[in-house]
Structures are given as structure tokens and as C-alpha cells.
């Protein structure tokens, strides 16, 4: 792709073993990484997975990925829009030294195709 001047990217929730990131990082220009909730219990309730691996992977990528790492925050009213969660995201961004985050507002554009 790079020889054809095409950028490479992945979008991820980050809930994969670190070795998976290590194997693809050399081929990527961009990583879009979702940060949904910083409270492990709330994250698990909503996604069926805790956030410890996700947060650890985000920290590691912040240190090791030489491409452009863009955090994304899908803002979901009543789930992750509390001041505590927003403060946790701000603290995390400061900790990682990253300053780019995309705030994605909740939409239901695909709702109709999932009706039974």
C-alpha cells in the first residue's frame, strides 16, 4: 500500500493481546483507538469486557507506535458522559502525552437494519 502512496490504518477497541499490535505496527500509518469508559465495572457492564487490557494497550501504543495514534471517545449520554469519566480521559491523555481525541456523538443510523 505504501508503494502506491496509500495510507494504512486500523480502528480498534484495543481489547487484543499486545503481540497482535506488535505484528501490525510496522505496516500502519494511523491507529484509531476507542476509549469508551475508564471505570472497569461500567465498561464491563456495557461491553462484556473489562478495560484493563485496553488501557494498557493504549499506554503501550502511546510509547511505541511511531505513526499517528488518534484516540476516539464515543460519547454516550447516561453511560460515559459523567464528569468523572471525562476527567479520567483528560488525565489519561496527559499521562500518555497525546493531545488528539475525536469525540464521536451517539447516532442510530444503522438501527433499522438490525430490527428483527
N, CA, C and O atoms as a DFTB+ gen file, in Angstrom:
464 C
 N C O
     1  1       0.830      -1.192       0.000
     2  2       0.000       0.000       0.000
     3  2       0.877       1.259       0.000
     4  3       0.601       2.221      -0.717
     5  1       1.916       1.235       0.801
     6  2       2.774       2.407       0.886
     7  2       3.433       2.719      -0.457
     8  3       3.591       3.888      -0.808
     9  1       3.817       1.692      -1.208
    10  2       4.414       1.916      -2.528
    11  2       3.424       2.594      -3.471
    12  3       3.833       3.280      -4.408
    13  1       2.127       2.409      -3.230
    14  2       1.085       3.036      -4.043
    15  2       0.612       4.349      -3.424
    16  3      -0.381       4.925      -3.868
    17  1       1.330       4.828      -2.387
    18  2       1.012       6.090      -1.698
    19  2      -0.370       6.054      -1.041
    20  3      -1.094       7.049      -1.021
    21  1      -0.708       4.893      -0.512
    22  2      -1.980       4.726       0.193
    23  2      -1.665       4.516       1.671
    24  3      -0.896       3.625       2.032
    25  1      -2.262       5.342       2.513
    26  2      -2.074       5.206       3.954
    27  2      -2.777       3.955       4.467
    28  3      -3.777       3.508       3.905
    29  1      -2.240       3.410       5.530
    30  2      -2.837       2.244       6.160
    31  2      -3.294       2.613       7.568
    32  3      -2.656       3.411       8.255
    33  1      -4.406       2.020       7.979
    34  2      -4.974       2.367       9.290
    35  2      -5.792       1.204       9.826
    36  3      -6.253       0.344       9.075
    37  1      -5.959       1.200      11.133
    38  2      -6.916       0.301      11.773
    39  2      -7.754       1.110      12.751
    40  3      -7.315       2.133      13.276
    41  1      -8.956       0.632      12.981
    42  2      -9.812       1.130      14.050
    43  2      -9.940      -0.006      15.037
    44  3     -10.192      -1.143      14.640
    45  1      -9.771       0.282      16.330
    46  2      -9.777      -0.795      17.299
    47  2     -10.353      -0.363      18.637
    48  3     -10.285       0.803      19.024
    49  1     -10.922      -1.340      19.330
    50  2     -11.321      -1.120      20.720
    51  2     -10.141      -1.453      21.636
    52  3     -10.184      -1.161      22.831
    53  1      -9.089      -2.062      21.083
    54  2      -7.875      -2.313      21.840
    55  2      -7.891      -3.551      22.712
    56  3      -6.935      -3.793      23.448
    57  1      -8.938      -4.332      22.650
    58  2      -9.070      -5.495      23.537
    59  2      -8.492      -6.748      22.875
    60  3      -9.197      -7.733      22.652
    61  1      -7.210      -6.689      22.570
    62  2      -6.498      -7.804      21.941
    63  2      -5.135      -7.951      22.602
    64  3      -4.660      -7.018      23.249
    65  1      -4.504      -9.099      22.451
    66  2      -3.166      -9.250      23.027
    67  2      -2.171      -8.266      22.404
    68  3      -2.261      -7.949      21.218
    69  1      -1.226      -7.791      23.211
    70  2      -0.246      -6.813      22.752
    71  2       0.532      -7.324      21.531
    72  3       0.877      -6.540      20.648
    73  1       0.809      -8.629      21.478
    74  2       1.571      -9.183      20.362
    75  2       0.876      -8.927      19.018
    76  3       1.545      -8.823      17.989
    77  1      -0.448      -8.827      19.019
    78  2      -1.171      -8.518      17.782
    79  2      -0.837      -7.117      17.294
    80  3      -0.640      -6.907      16.096
    81  1      -0.771      -6.160      18.206
    82  2      -0.374      -4.802      17.827
    83  2       1.069      -4.794      17.319
    84  3       1.380      -4.160      16.311
    85  1       1.934      -5.501      18.026
    86  2       3.340      -5.532      17.636
    87  2       3.524      -6.050      16.214
    88  3       4.393      -5.575      15.482
    89  1       2.711      -7.018      15.829
    90  2       2.871      -7.598      14.495
    91  2       2.398      -6.685      13.372
    92  3       2.874      -6.811      12.243
    93  1       1.473      -5.770      13.651
    94  2       0.954      -4.903      12.580
    95  2       1.490      -3.477      12.609
    96  3       1.398      -2.768      11.607
    97  1       2.048      -3.044      13.736
    98  2       2.521      -1.651      13.840
    99  2       3.455      -1.226      12.710
   100  3       3.320      -0.108      12.213
   101  1       4.393      -2.068      12.284
   102  2       5.310      -1.622      11.224
   103  2       4.620      -1.290       9.901
   104  3       5.192      -0.604       9.053
   105  1       3.397      -1.774       9.727
   106  2       2.687      -1.587       8.464
   107  2       1.627      -0.486       8.518
   108  3       0.950      -0.224       7.524
   109  1       1.484       0.159       9.679
   110  2       0.397       1.125       9.873
   111  2       0.894       2.558       9.923
   112  3       1.966       2.854      10.451
   113  1       0.079       3.437       9.354
   114  2       0.322       4.876       9.467
   115  2      -0.536       5.488      10.568
   116  3      -0.114       6.426      11.243
   117  1      -1.729       4.959      10.744
   118  2      -2.705       5.509      11.697
   119  2      -3.299       4.373      12.525
   120  3      -3.482       3.256      12.043
   121  1      -3.592       4.689      13.776
   122  2      -4.405       3.810      14.608
   123  2      -5.481       4.677      15.259
   124  3      -5.174       5.652      15.946
   125  1      -6.733       4.317      15.039
   126  2      -7.862       4.968      15.692
   127  2      -8.296       4.051      16.831
   128  3      -8.734       2.925      16.593
   129  1      -8.177       4.527      18.053
   130  2      -8.311       3.688      19.237
   131  2      -9.437       4.218      20.112
   132  3      -9.361       5.336      20.621
   133  1     -10.487       3.411      20.288
   134  2     -11.654       3.826      21.081
   135  2     -11.381       3.726      22.579
   136  3     -10.829       2.737      23.062
   137  1     -11.772       4.752      23.290
   138  2     -11.756       4.769      24.756
   139  2     -13.201       4.992      25.184
   140  3     -13.733       6.093      25.042
   141  1     -13.829       3.952      25.705
   142  2     -15.262       4.046      25.995
   143  2     -15.569       4.463      27.433
   144  3     -16.369       5.368      27.669
   145  1     -14.925       3.794      28.387
   146  2     -15.191       4.123      29.791
   147  2     -13.979       3.754      30.623
   148  3     -13.363       2.712      30.397
   149  1     -13.630       4.598      31.584
   150  2     -12.456       4.351      32.414
   151  2     -12.789       3.640      33.719
   152  3     -11.883       3.254      34.457
   153  1     -14.059       3.463      34.014
   154  2     -14.454       2.661      35.166
   155  2     -14.615       1.227      34.674
   156  3     -15.467       0.943      33.831
   157  1     -13.790       0.325      35.206
   158  2     -13.776      -1.054      34.737
   159  2     -15.143      -1.730      34.848
   160  3     -15.558      -2.442      33.934
   161  1     -15.841      -1.512      35.958
   162  2     -17.149      -2.139      36.163
   163  2     -18.154      -1.652      35.124
   164  3     -18.872      -2.456      34.529
   165  1     -18.209      -0.352      34.905
   166  2     -19.143       0.210      33.916
   167  2     -18.782      -0.251      32.507
   168  3     -19.665      -0.558      31.707
   169  1     -17.502      -0.297      32.209
   170  2     -17.058      -0.756      30.892
   171  2     -17.507      -2.197      30.659
   172  3     -18.006      -2.539      29.587
   173  1     -17.324      -3.024      31.666
   174  2     -17.690      -4.440      31.539
   175  2     -19.197      -4.619      31.399
   176  3     -19.657      -5.467      30.634
   177  1     -19.974      -3.811      32.147
   178  2     -21.436      -3.894      32.027
   179  2     -21.891      -3.619      30.604
   180  3     -22.790      -4.290      30.097
   181  1     -21.285      -2.650      29.967
   182  2     -21.732      -2.216      28.646
   183  2     -21.140      -3.022      27.494
   184  3     -21.757      -3.145      26.436
   185  1     -19.949      -3.568      27.699
   186  2     -19.266      -4.211      26.573
   187  2     -18.972      -5.688      26.788
   188  3     -18.517      -6.369      25.868
   189  1     -19.223      -6.186      27.980
   190  2     -18.925      -7.555      28.403
   191  2     -17.435      -7.823      28.560
   192  3     -17.025      -8.973      28.715
   193  1     -16.620      -6.770      28.521
   194  2     -15.170      -6.912      28.740
   195  2     -14.690      -5.778      29.630
   196  3     -15.157      -4.644      29.516
   197  1     -13.765      -6.088      30.505
   198  2     -13.160      -5.037      31.322
   199  2     -12.274      -4.149      30.472
   200  3     -12.096      -4.393      29.278
   201  1     -11.719      -3.120      31.091
   202  2     -10.918      -2.163      30.319
   203  2      -9.421      -2.202      30.625
   204  3      -8.668      -1.414      30.055
   205  1      -8.969      -3.092      31.506
   206  2      -7.556      -3.102      31.904
   207  2      -6.631      -3.349      30.720
   208  3      -5.653      -2.622      30.546
   209  1      -6.918      -4.353      29.906
   210  2      -6.090      -4.641      28.734
   211  2      -6.143      -3.492      27.739
   212  3      -5.128      -3.132      27.143
   213  1      -7.308      -2.928      27.564
   214  2      -7.493      -1.813      26.626
   215  2      -6.633      -0.622      27.036
   216  3      -5.913      -0.056      26.214
   217  1      -6.711      -0.251      28.290
   218  2      -5.941       0.900      28.772
   219  2      -4.446       0.626      28.695
   220  3      -3.670       1.504      28.316
   221  1      -4.040      -0.582      29.051
   222  2      -2.615      -0.934      28.968
   223  2      -2.126      -0.878      27.522
   224  3      -1.039      -0.362      27.260
   225  1      -2.905      -1.396      26.590
   226  2      -2.530      -1.332      25.175
   227  2      -2.443       0.106      24.681
   228  3      -1.541       0.446      23.915
   229  1      -3.363       0.940      25.110
   230  2      -3.332       2.350      24.707
   231  2      -2.063       3.024      25.221
   232  3      -1.449       3.819      24.509
   233  1      -1.673       2.714      26.442
   234  2      -0.437       3.273      27.002
   235  2       0.777       2.798      26.212
   236  3       1.662       3.588      25.883
   237  1       0.813       1.505      25.912
   238  2       1.950       0.956      25.161
   239  2       2.039       1.558      23.768
   240  3       3.125       1.908      23.305
   241  1       0.892       1.678      23.097
   242  2       0.899       2.289      21.774
   243  2       1.391       3.731      21.840
   244  3       2.112       4.187      20.953
   245  1       1.004       4.438      22.880
   246  2       1.446       5.824      23.044
   247  2       2.966       5.917      23.103
   248  3       3.553       6.900      22.650
   249  1       3.593       4.899      23.659
   250  2       5.053       4.883      23.784
   251  2       5.749       4.353      22.534
   252  3       6.802       4.859      22.145
   253  1       5.163       3.335      21.905
   254  2       5.891       2.587      20.888
   255  2       5.472       2.818      19.443
   256  3       6.264       2.582      18.531
   257  1       4.256       3.272      19.217
   258  2       3.788       3.421      17.837
   259  2       4.317       4.716      17.247
   260  3       4.108       5.791      17.809
   261  1       5.001       4.614      16.117
   262  2       5.609       5.805      15.519
   263  2       4.677       6.528      14.552
   264  3       4.987       7.629      14.097
   265  1       3.546       5.922      14.240
   266  2       2.576       6.573      13.361
   267  2       1.676       7.507      14.151
   268  3       2.012       7.927      15.259
   269  1       0.548       7.820      13.577
   270  2      -0.393       8.739      14.221
   271  2      -1.441       7.951      14.996
   272  3      -2.241       7.216      14.416
   273  1      -1.425       8.115      16.304
   274  2      -2.383       7.465      17.190
   275  2      -3.461       8.479      17.547
   276  3      -3.185       9.520      18.142
   277  1      -4.696       8.153      17.172
   278  2      -5.822       9.045      17.438
   279  2      -6.793       8.315      18.351
   280  3      -7.375       7.299      17.973
   281  1      -6.960       8.845      19.556
   282  2      -7.953       8.279      20.456
   283  2      -9.320       8.779      20.041
   284  3      -9.467       9.905      19.565
   285  1     -10.321       7.928      20.226
   286  2     -11.697       8.291      19.906
   287  2     -12.553       8.010      21.125
   288  3     -12.372       7.009      21.818
   289  1     -13.473       8.899      21.369
   290  2     -14.355       8.796      22.527
   291  2     -15.794       8.826      22.042
   292  3     -16.331       9.898      21.765
   293  1     -16.437       7.641      21.933
   294  2     -17.845       7.622      21.545
   295  2     -18.695       8.093      22.740
   296  3     -18.885       7.346      23.699
   297  1     -19.183       9.289      22.677
   298  2     -19.921       9.918      23.775
   299  2     -21.353       9.388      23.803
   300  3     -22.135       9.612      22.880
   301  1     -21.676       8.679      24.888
   302  2     -22.975       8.037      25.011
   303  2     -23.665       8.571      26.266
   304  3     -23.279       8.221      27.381
   305  1     -24.686       9.419      26.089
   306  2     -25.374      10.006      27.238
   307  2     -25.878       8.934      28.205
   308  3     -26.469       7.934      27.798
   309  1     -25.631       9.167      29.483
   310  2     -26.069       8.238      30.508
   311  2     -25.125       7.069      30.730
   312  3     -25.295       6.310      31.684
   313  1     -24.144       6.916      29.872
   314  2     -23.179       5.834      30.037
   315  2     -21.790       6.366      30.373
   316  3     -21.213       5.989      31.393
   317  1     -21.253       7.233      29.531
   318  2     -19.874       7.675      29.750
   319  2     -19.696       9.192      29.718
   320  3     -18.592       9.691      29.498
   321  1     -20.775       9.906      29.935
   322  2     -20.697      11.370      29.878
   323  2     -20.583      12.020      31.257
   324  3     -20.799      13.224      31.393
   325  1     -20.249      11.236      32.271
   326  2     -20.124      11.801      33.625
   327  2     -18.843      12.628      33.730
   328  3     -17.889      12.417      32.981
   329  1     -18.840      13.555      34.658
   330  2     -17.640      14.381      34.858
   331  2     -16.463      13.514      35.302
   332  3     -15.317      13.808      34.963
   333  1     -16.735      12.445      36.058
   334  2     -15.657      11.549      36.498
   335  2     -14.987      10.861      35.310
   336  3     -13.762      10.759      35.252
   337  1     -15.789      10.397      34.378
   338  2     -15.219       9.722      33.215
   339  2     -14.478      10.705      32.309
   340  3     -13.406      10.393      31.790
   341  1     -15.051      11.881      32.126
   342  2     -14.384      12.908      31.307
   343  2     -13.052      13.294      31.953
   344  3     -12.046      13.432      31.258
   345  1     -13.038      13.468      33.267
   346  2     -11.789      13.776      33.977
   347  2     -10.772      12.658      33.813
   348  3      -9.579      12.918      33.659
   349  1     -11.242      11.409      33.847
   350  2     -10.336      10.262      33.672
   351  2      -9.722      10.271      32.278
   352  3      -8.540       9.966      32.122
   353  1     -10.502      10.613      31.276
   354  2      -9.980      10.694      29.913
   355  2      -8.930      11.799      29.807
   356  3      -7.877      11.603      29.199
   357  1      -9.214      12.939      30.388
   358  2      -8.260      14.053      30.360
   359  2      -6.960      13.649      31.046
   360  3      -5.877      13.914      30.526
   361  1      -7.059      13.015      32.198
   362  2      -5.866      12.553      32.911
   363  2      -5.081      11.543      32.078
   364  3      -3.852      11.591      32.013
   365  1      -5.811      10.632      31.445
   366  2      -5.153       9.635      30.602
   367  2      -4.417      10.301      29.445
   368  3      -3.280       9.940      29.141
   369  1      -5.049      11.254      28.811
   370  2      -4.413      11.961      27.691
   371  2      -3.130      12.654      28.158
   372  3      -2.108      12.609      27.473
   373  1      -3.189      13.282      29.304
   374  2      -1.993      13.931      29.851
   375  2      -0.916      12.903      30.150
   376  3       0.259      13.122      29.852
   377  1      -1.315      11.784      30.738
   378  2      -0.359      10.725      31.097
   379  2       0.357      10.173      29.862
   380  3       1.557       9.902      29.909
   381  1      -0.370      10.008      28.772
   382  2       0.218       9.435      27.568
   383  2       0.955      10.476      26.724
   384  3       1.719      10.126      25.825
   385  1       0.724      11.740      27.016
   386  2       1.360      12.786      26.221
   387  2       0.686      13.020      24.880
   388  3       1.207      13.751      24.038
   389  1      -0.446      12.414      24.686
   390  2      -1.194      12.588      23.432
   391  2      -2.192      13.726      23.595
   392  3      -2.710      13.966      24.685
   393  1      -2.450      14.422      22.493
   394  2      -3.374      15.551      22.581
   395  2      -4.453      15.520      21.509
   396  3      -5.132      16.521      21.281
   397  1      -4.615      14.388      20.856
   398  2      -5.639      14.301      19.819
   399  2      -6.674      13.255      20.206
   400  3      -6.351      12.092      20.446
   401  1      -7.917      13.693      20.259
   402  2      -9.023      12.781      20.533
   403  2     -10.220      13.224      19.700
   404  3     -10.530      14.413      19.620
   405  1     -10.875      12.271      19.091
   406  2     -12.098      12.544      18.355
   407  2     -13.270      12.188      19.246
   408  3     -13.348      11.069      19.752
   409  1     -14.172      13.114      19.440
   410  2     -15.387      12.856      20.216
   411  2     -16.475      12.490      19.218
   412  3     -16.835      13.289      18.353
   413  1     -16.989      11.285      19.345
   414  2     -17.988      10.768      18.413
   415  2     -19.338      10.762      19.099
   416  3     -19.545      10.038      20.073
   417  1     -20.248      11.560      18.596
   418  2     -21.581      11.629      19.184
   419  2     -22.384      10.390      18.802
   420  3     -22.289       9.896      17.679
   421  1     -23.168       9.903      19.740
   422  2     -24.002       8.735      19.520
   423  2     -24.995       9.016      18.399
   424  3     -25.619      10.075      18.347
   425  1     -25.125       8.041      17.505
   426  2     -26.148       8.124      16.462
   427  2     -26.769       6.744      16.296
   428  3     -26.204       5.741      16.733
   429  1     -27.890       6.704      15.685
   430  2     -28.605       5.446      15.477
   431  2     -28.852       5.212      13.992
   432  3     -29.904       4.702      13.608
   433  1     -27.894       5.579      13.166
   434  2     -28.110       5.499      11.725
   435  2     -28.333       4.073      11.223
   436  3     -29.057       3.877      10.246
   437  1     -27.733       3.082      11.864
   438  2     -27.894       1.708      11.410
   439  2     -28.972       0.935      12.130
   440  3     -29.123      -0.268      11.913
   441  1     -29.723       1.602      12.980
   442  2     -30.707       0.913      13.822
   443  2     -31.704       0.087      13.009
   444  3     -32.019      -1.039      13.395
   445  1     -32.198       0.608      11.919
   446  2     -33.247      -0.059      11.156
   447  2     -32.770      -1.400      10.600
   448  3     -33.561      -2.341      10.531
   449  1     -31.523      -1.513      10.209
   450  2     -31.076      -2.772       9.614
   451  2     -30.907      -3.881      10.641
   452  3     -30.740      -5.041      10.267
   453  1     -30.947      -3.548      11.927
   454  2     -30.793      -4.559      12.969
   455  2     -32.120      -4.999      13.576
   456  3     -32.136      -5.854      14.461
   457  1     -33.220      -4.437      13.122
   458  2     -34.525      -4.842      13.645
   459  2     -34.845      -6.257      13.240
   460  3     -34.519      -6.682      12.131
   461  1     -35.481      -6.991      14.130
   462  2     -35.878      -8.384      13.816
   463  2     -37.275      -8.419      13.272
   464  3     -37.785      -9.492      12.951
